[in-house]
Amino acid sequence: MVKMRALTEYIQHDQDISSLQQWRNDIEQHLDQNFEEYGYSIRDIVLARSNAIDDALTFLWQMTQLSEETTISLFAVGGYGRREMLPYSDVDIMILSTSELTTEQEEKVSKFIALLWDINIKPGVSVRTLQSCIEQAKSDLTIATSLIEARLIIGNETLAKWPRRTVNDVWTDRDFFDAKMLEQKQRHAQHHNTESNLEPDIKNAPGGIRDMNQIGWIAKRHFRVNRIYDLVHLGFISEFELEMLEQAETFYWEIRHHLHKLTKRDENRLLFDYQREIAAKFGYTNQEDQHRNYPIEQFMKRYYRMAQQVFTLNEILLDYFNQVAIQPKDQDTEKNIVILNDRFKLIDGKIAVQHHKIFAEQPSAILEIFYLIGIHPEITGIRARTLRLLVLAAKSIDQNFRDNPEHRHLFINIIRSSTRLYETLSHMRRYGILGKYLPAFGQIMGLMQYDLFHIYTVDQHTLLLLRNLERFQEPEFAKSFSVVSSVYQRLRRKEIIMIAALFHDIAKGRGGDHSELGAQDAYDFCEAHGISKPDTELIVWLIQNHLLMSLTAQKKDISDPDVIKAFADKLGDIDYLNYLYTLTVADINATNPKLWNTWRASLMRQLYTQTREVIRHGLDRPVDYQMLIEDTKFTASEKLVHEFSLVEVEQVWQALGDDYFIKESADEIVWHTKAILEHGDNPTPLILLRAQRQAAQDAVQVFIYTQDKPNLFATTVAVLDRMNLDVQNARIITANTDFSLDTYIVLDRFGTLLNDPERQATVKNALIEALSHLDQYPNLMQRRIPRQLRHFNIENKVSIRFDASLQKNIVEISTLDHPGLLAKIGGLFMMQGLDIHSAKIVTLGEKAEDIFFVTKKDDIPLSEEESNLLTQQLKAALDEASNQVTIQHR
């Protein structure tokens, strides 16, 4: 127990506030030293701080002569009432009076509160009479909850138990339980119903401190106990469960202590700003063979696993309370019982064991219960008593259990037969079964990746992928994913893609290529579980290539027939294409919902449909470029001849190369040609906007026709950035007449561009003004780096290679994404005298991975020597930009 100097040793006379302030400062320093240097338990530190505050408040209460008022009492409420005081925790107090305060009493109370502020205690104060306390407890759940843990500090002893009795009188067990459960449900929803957020609120998020408090509030309200430990003797909670809760509480208190000290306030969010320092406080530091963010990822893995345990205990204990304390009072009739087999039965829709030794006597029942849940949609959950037995039984799963043929048969049947696999496997994970049966899955539980791209832990992402696959067959989601839903429903064997999904990221965190390592794990699993050789080969191939389609769509020019042909050759047949397309779309949506938009959807759909056509016509069939050009021209001319003569059309087309007619659709060519002919000899830049036809609502095409100048690209992207438009793709075509036909695909940050004429006019005028003065270097918009981006140290990478088929240099740049980046890169190319012919812009969380197709003037490629020099120059420029970002952060 922490020993502290008594307050009386500091106080020289009754009004000695400065001595009280010094005492508080010394106490905090003493507590810090005991915790940081002498290794005292955080539980001792928290209790000692609470006791010290009790002493300070008692002294001030007596000093202001409130102790002479026998009708007034001082209570600690909230966390202070539970004696949970961290360095900057709120000091919540209630001044309870048997009747309305007199003028003299009000003056004393005001002086007492003012003195609290004088000694740097920032109190949350409520002043209530007995009657107002009753009325407020009836109408306000928060007040009722605080009264349950109200603790008398000083005053009338007869009022000590009055607050809790008040709650018991005005709230029934059922009403209080239902209200608190609804409150918890709403709180969880504010945190996306997951404990796996990148920057979790350790107090309020699922699995956090509030979930532990919830158990205490409900149990204390019903059983009239003061401590959670007392519930062990009442049989409500086991010693094992109590130990798990206390371990979690200790861990959370230590985190909160460090957060408070770092931020000098009552901070409960584990923001990126603090994760590295907090991880170091817990001893997670870099070793030579580890990447920079390894300590953070290991610390957060510990947090996520702890939060999952708390979330599970919260579910089990509150469900148990509902069944043993609430429901018996409500039910006048016998329970609805349905016998499933010798081992299980349904009680009011929830599955339960026939007797408490089922899992010990028949270990296969551990998996059988989930098989039954999967094939019986009417089962709404697991009875609390059964769930507690199941969680304990899960600890017995070992290699012998995994090797048992009956158990393997049950597990594979769960995957094959379940009508709700996501829900089933989620429960298996939460209750400790999935990670024990598949040890490799156990290794990724709670594993996070310290970036803004992967917003879920690896295990949560995997399960969400399974959920997405299941949703493809639901009418509601089939509307949003029409093509992929149709493809999914035609897959010959659903378990193939489910197994591939389960194993696709299972090897993350081990080092090496997770696709190859995961494929080997899947191969071993398939062999052990009797999967046929052809199905095993497909599963292994899907895991090895699960990133192939997204990388091709986002980083290559899929309007190029050669790209489509090469992609089709890697797949070989439509069956593989269907599985990969479905897996890819589900994977992207399970990684980060913000990544999926109609632009990315159109890329995937375009790649899928074009590849399917190539495979259907035969992989050995070469691309007939001349026929492709002629077909495209013919289709486009048929739509133009109603307004223009073929001579006029040909005059425009003669200035464009064959590449234009290979990569642009007939629809795009009609749009471009018509606009150019209508614009005539007007020297003003032509600017057109329309919805991107293939991508629909959130992607906008910006078409620009203007005189070609060296800084055209840099100026354009600078203006688009200033107009809050994010460039996704760019194609720059320079005609023989020294005019440039540029098409940009942009995403609108506000989503109003196409339906707001005034904003459209603003964007067009800004582009016309800037492109009319291309001799001036564009002004880049200066914006602060977003908070989250400042914590990532992305290595700047530049690679340049020559593509013989395109006769262009491909420049790939990977760097930290920040405002104005694309315009800066465009300016760098301009200063090197390079022409940008097209660009693929990919932003993955905090990282920008952009690809540019460039040449020197007159379409001359860079030599190897020039490429090496340009690589060094671009890398140096990006490093300088990164240094500026770091300086700005500081």
Secondary structure, DSSP 4 states (H G I P E B T S, - for coil): ------GGGT-SSTT-HHHHHHHHHHHHHHHHHHHHTS---HHHHHHHHHHHHHHHHHHHHHHTTGGG-TTEEEEE-HHHHTT---TT--EEEEEEESSPPPHHHHHHHHHHHHHHHHTT--EEEEEEEHHHHHHHHHH-HHHHHHHHT-EEEES-GGGTTHHHHHHHHHS-HHHHHHHHHHHHHHHHHHTTT-S--SS-BTTTSTTSHHHHHHHHHHHHHHH--SSTTHHHHTTSS-HHHHHHHHHHHHHHHHHHHHHHHHHTS---B--HHHHHHHHHHTT----TTS-TTHHHHHHHHHHHHHHHHHHHHHHHHHHHHIIIIIHHHH--S---EEE-SSSEEEETTEEEESSTTHHHH-TTHHHHHHHHHHH-TT--EE-HHHHHHHHHHHTT--HHHHH-HHHHHHHHHHHHH-S-HHHHHHHHHHTTSHHHHSHHHHHHTT---SSSS--S-HHHHHHHHHHHHHHTTSHHHHHHTHHHHHHHHT-S-HHHHHHHHHHTTTTTTSSS-HHHHHHHHHHHHHHHTT--HHHHHHHHHHHHTTTHHHHHHHHS-TTSHHHHHHHHHHH-SHHHHHHHHHHHHHHHHHH-GGG--HHHHHHHHHHHHHHHHHHHH-TTSPP-HHHHHHHHHHHHHHHHTTTS-HHHHHHHHTTS-HHHHHHS-HHHHHHHHHHHHHHTT--SPEEEEEEETTTEEEEEEEEEEEE--TTHHHHHHHHHHHTTEEEEEEEEEE-TTSEEEEEEEEEESSS-GGG-HHHHHHHHHHHHHHHTTTTSPPPPP--PPPGGGGG--PPPEEEEEEETTTTEEEEEEEEE--TTHHHHHHHHHHHTT-EEEEEEEEEETTEEEEEEEEE-GGGPPPPHHHHHHHHHHHHHHHHHHHHHHHHHH-
